[in-house]
């Protein structure tokens, strides 16, 4: 009797072919495919967040129900456990799946913080020219802006570190895929 292992993976429809190729690179064969559309999921949500809101009465209490429509593809893969080098292929696949590509940090909050301080400096310069000018405000907003610039610099360093880690992880992923391909070609 043939020994196999199987796995079911859910992906967005636009990534279906990429996932099939990726799994095939590790010796998996597509066994089945199921497209899920219009699946209803109910969850309580405030009126302001609900896309489709229905008011209903349950035991005299009014409740808000949010309806979400999903669209994804479930892919069922099977792999023969008797293929040559299966232990090494599984080990390489575990390493491949454990590779972490960190997300690039956002500049949104730090940028808004810095811009607010910069606009404050400009506003206080105009106020200084008026009859009620107070020079302390300019110093406060200059400090604010300086802190924002430091925050942006720190975010830039984090982005550079994340990009370096992503490049290293991508390179290692390519090495793993190449090694698995050589193992599969020997089989």
C-alpha positions, -999 to +999 in steps of 0.1 A: +000+000+000+013+035-009+021+058+020+012+094+014+009+126+034-015+154+025-021+190+033-049+215+026-038+251+019-061+281+015-050+310-007-065+340-024-075+332-060-048+355-075-021+334-058-034+300-067-010+292-095+020+305-075+011+283-046+007+252-068+041+258-083+057+264-049+042+232-035+051+213-066+087+224-060+087+203-028+072+172-044+035+179-036+009+170-062-024+188-065-051+164-056-081+187-055-093+222-056-123+239-041-132+276-047-151+292-018-173+322-027-200+340-008-193+321+025-212+340+052-195+347+085-214+365+113-198+386+139-210+414+162-197+448+151-206+484+158-229+500+132-200+523+120-178+493+111-204+470+095-205+468+057-239+451+057-258+456+089-290+439+098-310+447+129-326+417+146-343+410+179-332+381+200-349+375+233-361+411+233-325+426+228-315+443+196-283+430+180-262+441+151-248+414+127-220+420+102-220+398+072-187+391+054-183+375+020-151+355+015-135+344-017-106+320-015-094+287-029-087+255-009-060+234-025-055+198-014-019+184-020-006+149-016+030+137-015+044+101-016+063+092+015+082+065-003+100+089-027+138+090-024+152+117-002+119+124+014+134+131+049+158+157+035+130+173+014+108+175+044+136+191+065+143+216+037+106+224+034+103+230+072+132+254+070+117+271+039+083+276+057+100+289+089+119+317+070+107+350+083+105+381+060+099+410+084+075+437+073+088+471+064+079+496+091+055+524+084+065+560+084+030+573+087+029+580+124+065+594+126+060+615+095+027+630+108+044+637+142+073+655+124+051+674+100+029+686+129+061+700+146+073+716+114+039+733+108+040+745+144+074+761+138+061+779+108+029+790+126+048+803+156+072+823+133+041+840+119+027+846+154+061+861+165+056+888+139+022+897+155+015+917+186+012+887+209+043+868+199+059+844+224+093+830+215+089+799+238+065+783+213+091+782+185+116+764+208+089+739+218+080+730+182+117+729+172+123+703+199+091+685+187+104+685+151+139+674+162+123+644+180+103+636+149+134+637+127+151+613+152+121+591+150+121+591+112+159+583+112+152+554+136+124+541+113+148+544+083+173+522+102+146+497+110+135+497+073+171+491+062+175+462+087+141+447+075+152+450+039+185+433+047+167+405+065+143+401+036+171+399+011+189+372+032+156+353+037+148+354-001+183+343-010+181+314+015+147+305+001+162+303-034+190+281-021+165+257-005+143+255-036+174+248-057+186+220-033+151+204-033+149+206-071+183+188-073+170+161-048+138+156-068+157+154-101+178+125-087+147+106-078 
